[in-house]
Amino acid sequence: MTEDEVKMGTTVYVPHSSCRDFRWMGDYEAVYRESVKDPEKFWENIASELEWDKKWDKVLEWDYPDSRWFSGAKLNITKNCLDRHVNSSKKNKVALIWKGDDGCERLYTYRQLHREVMRFANGLKNLGVRKGDRVCFYMPFVPEHIVAILACARIGAVHTIVYAGFGSESLHQRILDSQAKIVITADVSIRRGKRIDLKSLVDDAIVNAPSVERVVVFRRTQPEIELYAEMEIDYYDLIKDESNICEPEEMDAEDPLFILYTSGTTGKPKGILHTCGGYMVGTYYTCRYIFDIKDSDVYWCTADPGWITGHSYVVYGPLAAGATVMFSETTPDYPDLGVWWEIVEDFGVTIMYTAPTAIRMFMKYGEEWPNRYNLESLRILGSVGEPLNPEAFEWFYRVIGKGKLPIVDTWWQTETGMHMITTIPGDPMKPGFAGRPVPGIIADVVDKDGKSLEPGISGKLVIRSPWPSMMRGVWNDRSRYEKYWNDVPGCYTTGDMAVKDKDGYIMITGRSDDIIIMSGHNIGSAEVESALVENEAVAEAAVIGVPDSLKGNVIKAYVILKEGFEASEKLENELKYHVRMTLGPISMPSEIKFVQSLPKTRSGKIMRRVLRAVETGADPGDLSTIED
Ligand code: PRX
């Protein structure tokens, strides 16, 4: 396969003859046409597959750039994720299967999960948590995490989950911005057999955060850490006397469900707000029709709940679709490189959804590891978070999919809530291309005025009309919300660059802003820069992503030192350590280069694109505004 073929979308993998049973196979074009001809009818039909306490008065109220979906409707998302199944033949079906870092396993049926969620919901109520209150999570990937998320939704509290790989300063910022009343955490998270102390990071993060009234601590190690009784309470003490019946709070379709922070182009992360009704419809829809989840599936998404993928495709979507959800704390290479494939074999995983960076890591170590296991149960493979490059596609298809399985390369964002562009299972696949817009979604590649570009011409990726699970705002920041809609007239701007081919397949070619996608995680250059300049030696910093064959990108920082400070390896390590401790290990630069000056515009803005061009040998583009 040549680069040109990939570029033009001429390399096509036709579905294997064994691909027969997917809900939409062969129908994509017809379904898509109908969906955009009458979108309200399309979404209403999907929404009608779910249970509502009261149906909507109107499917969509669209007042650019604000949408209200299913207005007037009443629901509780946990009724669709739990009660609906408990009241059906799925009552004793396995809802969750968990495998811990140490190899231990736990299972919950829908009935058990329902009871646990209601018990914890009562515990939260006892702590004084009410509808609309914010509850911040800083949790390892354990079943109690999912129980507590659903418990918040049960009582109408708004969860804001912070990935436990972030540092205490990042957590502090998010607690302040969301004004969280409760923090739920654990003594430790366990990664590759090592214990990482979460609780002391929370201790630091809640200093000068007066909104926090109580901290709930899930203690998983011995000897148990001591808790400060005035403020802290053990997870299981909180629920030991609670009833396992808790009626769900009746929520308006447009009531907030959660806030999830994502990196922006300034130093301050953005609290992306999602609401109950539309988000439920979008995540359910894509689980049912893109992942094609059926009753007999064991569905495994390898993401952590701290990211949007975990929210939409570990918790809400698959549970709303009544799936058996596998999830695991294990890293793909510990205790050895077979651990993920052992999970597939042991639990008979049928749908596996993971990230290109993990696939590339497996490629590096060879086929021998997956080939030791029986992967015959698999029927659909999925990828998310960054472009699935053709080499990784080919390896995933051949080694894991045995040349038979569909790969759904799903493009979407924290802001979109659900898959937006993907290949539908059973449709032809084009390596390097995510696929076509999901029915109901009008995605396009355009110039700066919003004019559609011809196939083969790169431009901005935009969405032209509202969809149910779109974000409803940026918490406390209206102007940042409006920015998404002001860039290209009439459109939601994704911040990604893309190119279409003649069949309408879309390839994502990179970001148009200063967000670095590393191992599928979204890292803002500005956030890392502000952490660096906190050090007394640093006068200025510029941070860029440099292409990396494993992680997609790695972080490189250019630093100008203040007068009187000398560049040294010791200082480089100190700066890296500082970023690691404040923002967390995922934001740590892999390289720091000390420089005398940085390319800037005449108004003093650092031109990161020039640095990127220097790094990659690419064309730096228009240099007319450069100062020096
Ligand atoms: O650049 C795109 C990339 O990840 C960004 C969204 O990041 P985040 O909000 O953290 O959500 C990640 C999980 C949905 C996008 O703007 N991205 C995500 N999926 C893909 C992708 N790039 C290429 N192909 C994908 N399938």
Residues whose N, C-alpha, C, O or C-beta is under 5 A from the ligand:
A	BS01	PRX	T309 S383 V384 G385 E386 P387 L388 D409 T410 W411 W412 Q413 T414 E415 A434 T494 D496 I508 G520 N522
